[in-house]
Amino acid sequence: MSRPTLARGHWKSKKNQRRFFDSLFKKLGYKKPEDWYKISQRQIHPYCAGLLRRYFQSSPVSAVLALYPEHEWLEWNFKVLPKCFLENPYNPRKFLEWFALRYNFTCYEDFYEITDQQLCNEGAARMLKAFNRSPSKFFKNLYLEYPWLD
């Protein structure tokens, strides 16, 4: 049985892209939006390699972020970070703000108590790698407004 022929420009429509990913969600056995955090290129490549390449820089995560904007994604929880994630200085800072809320931090000094292992356990391993796994270098680079102690 052959695939149905799609109208020219079918995949340009976000609505059609979303509909496809909704069906892929079911096909993969996902039950809740957070299941998208498990997505990998290898897993979905057979279903939509062309779509990913053409519209999402070959990144399943970029597709999920673009097609499900109503969900508040914590990008660092994806198995693979989007290519542009670390290039945007806002993203690691977003992680630290989330981390501070999660651990009820009330001031910058609370960051002095954090270990690299704690950060890695919460999803920051790839971000920390850029700072030689040093939490202090990580914080100093992201919170320039604070006079950190050496």
C-alpha positions in Angstrom: 0.0 0.0 0.0 1.4 3.4 -0.9 1.3 6.6 1.0 -1.3 9.1 0.1 -0.2 12.0 -2.0 -0.3 15.3 0.0 -1.2 18.6 -1.5 1.7 20.9 -2.4 2.7 23.0 0.7 1.0 20.6 3.1 3.8 20.5 5.6 4.2 24.3 5.6 1.1 24.4 7.8 1.8 24.3 11.5 -1.7 22.8 11.9 -0.7 19.9 9.7 2.7 19.5 11.4 0.9 19.5 14.8 -1.6 16.9 13.6 1.2 14.7 12.5 3.1 15.0 15.8 -0.2 14.3 17.7 -0.5 11.0 15.8 3.2 10.3 16.3 2.6 10.9 20.1 0.1 8.1 20.1 2.2 5.8 17.9 5.1 6.1 20.3 2.9 5.1 23.2 3.2 8.5 24.9 0.5 9.3 27.5 1.4 12.8 28.8 3.2 15.8 27.3 6.3 15.2 29.5 6.8 12.0 27.6 8.2 14.2 24.8 11.3 14.6 27.0 12.3 11.1 25.9 12.2 11.9 22.2 15.3 11.1 20.1 16.2 11.6 16.5 16.7 7.9 16.0 13.3 7.1 17.4 11.3 9.4 15.0 13.6 9.6 12.0 11.8 6.8 10.1 8.5 8.7 10.4 9.5 12.2 9.6 13.1 12.8 8.6 12.2 15.2 5.8 9.8 17.2 7.9 12.4 17.6 10.7 15.2 18.5 8.3 13.1 21.1 6.3 11.3 22.8 9.2 13.2 22.1 12.4 16.9 21.9 11.6 16.7 18.0 12.0 15.8 18.5 15.7 12.9 16.6 17.2 13.2 18.8 20.3 12.9 22.0 18.2 9.8 20.5 16.6 8.2 19.7 20.0 9.0 23.2 21.3 7.5 24.9 18.2 4.4 22.7 17.9 3.4 22.6 21.6 4.0 26.2 22.8 1.2 26.0 25.3 3.3 23.7 27.4 6.0 25.2 29.6 9.0 23.1 28.6 12.1 22.7 30.7 14.5 22.2 27.8 17.2 20.8 29.9 15.0 17.7 30.6 15.1 16.6 27.0 17.4 13.7 26.3 19.1 15.9 23.7 19.2 19.6 24.0 18.2 21.7 21.0 21.2 22.9 19.0 20.6 26.5 19.8 19.9 26.1 23.5 23.4 26.8 24.9 23.9 29.7 22.4 21.2 31.7 24.1 22.4 33.0 27.5 18.8 33.3 28.6 18.4 29.5 28.7 21.0 28.6 31.3 19.7 31.5 33.4 16.2 30.2 33.0 17.4 26.9 34.4 19.0 28.6 37.4 15.8 30.5 38.1 13.9 27.3 37.9 16.4 25.6 40.2 16.3 28.4 42.7 12.5 28.2 42.9 12.6 24.4 43.2 15.0 24.7 46.2 13.4 27.8 47.8 16.4 30.0 47.4 15.9 33.5 48.7 19.2 35.1 47.8 22.3 34.7 45.7 24.3 33.4 48.7 22.2 30.2 48.5 24.0 29.3 45.3 27.3 28.9 47.2 26.0 25.6 48.7 25.2 23.9 45.4 27.5 21.1 44.1 28.1 20.2 40.5 26.4 16.9 41.2 23.2 18.6 42.4 23.1 20.6 39.2 23.8 17.6 37.1 21.0 15.6 38.8 18.6 18.3 37.8 19.6 18.4 34.2 22.5 20.9 34.0 25.3 18.5 33.0 25.5 19.8 29.5 25.4 23.4 30.6 28.0 22.9 33.2 30.4 21.2 30.7 30.9 24.7 29.2 32.3 25.8 32.5 34.5 22.8 33.3 31.8 21.5 35.7 32.4 24.4 38.0 29.2 25.7 39.6 30.9 29.0 40.6 32.0 29.7 37.1 28.5 28.9 35.9 26.9 31.3 38.4 29.4 34.1 37.9 28.9 34.0 34.1 25.1 34.1 34.4 24.7 36.5 37.2 27.1 39.3 36.3 25.2 41.8 38.5 26.2 40.0 41.7 29.6 40.5 43.3 30.6 36.8 43.7 33.3 35.9 46.2 36.2 33.9 44.9 
